[in-house]
């Protein structure tokens, strides 16, 4: 059974958060090999929702954002929050 096509990465994340909430979405490898952080689809979706709401509250008409993060999963969360 093939997975349905999704119109965006955010739609795919929402689907996975609903249907595979406890599966690991992303793993950060601190040195390219050693796992240091993981995040599930549900955790990712919840954090992305919080960040998106904060961004809309801080600058509701913004068309662009600069993302400056050290290596880690926070960058991916922020990227999805901007989407």
N, C-alpha and C positions, 0 to 999 in steps of 0.2 A: 504494500500500500504506500503510495507516494504521498508526501506531505503537500498540503495545498500551498499555492503561491501566496506570498504576502506582499502588500503594497509598500511596506516600509520595514526597516529594522525594528522600529518601535512596535509595530503590529505583531511581528514575530516574537518579540520579547513578551508582549502581553499574552499571546497564545501559549508560549512556554511556561509563563508564570501560572497560568490557569491549569494547564494540563500536565506539567512536570515541575511543580513548585520546588521540590526538594532536590532536584538534579543540579549538579554543578554547571553553572553557566560559563564561568571564567576561572582560570587558575593563573596566578602570577608566579613566574619562576624568577627568583631573585638573581640568579646567576646564569639563567638560561637552562638550568637543570634542576635546581633545588626549589621545591614548592614552598612559598612563604605565605600565600593568601589564596583563599577561594571564596566564591560568592555563588549562591544558588539563584535560580531564575526568580524566585519569589523575593529574595532579599534585594536583588538587582532592580526588579520592578518597583519595589517600595522606595528604594533610595532614589531612583530616577524620578518618581512622582514627586518626592519631597524637593529635589533640586529644581525640577521644572516649575513647581509652584513658587519657589523662592525667586527664581529668575524672572518669572512673570510679575511678581510683586515688586521686585527691585527696579526693573526696567521693562515695563510692559510693551514698549514700542521698539525694543532693540532688534536689529536685523543681523547683528554679528556679536560674537563673544570670543575673547582670547582665553585659551585654556593653558595655564601654566601649572604643571603638577610634577612632582618627583615621580619616578617610576612606581607603578602600582595600579591597583584596581580603581582608585579614586578617579583617575583620568577617564577610564571607560564609563564610569557612572556619570561623570560630568558631560562627556560627549553625548551619551544617550539623553541626558537631561536637556541638552540644547536641541536635540532633534525634536 
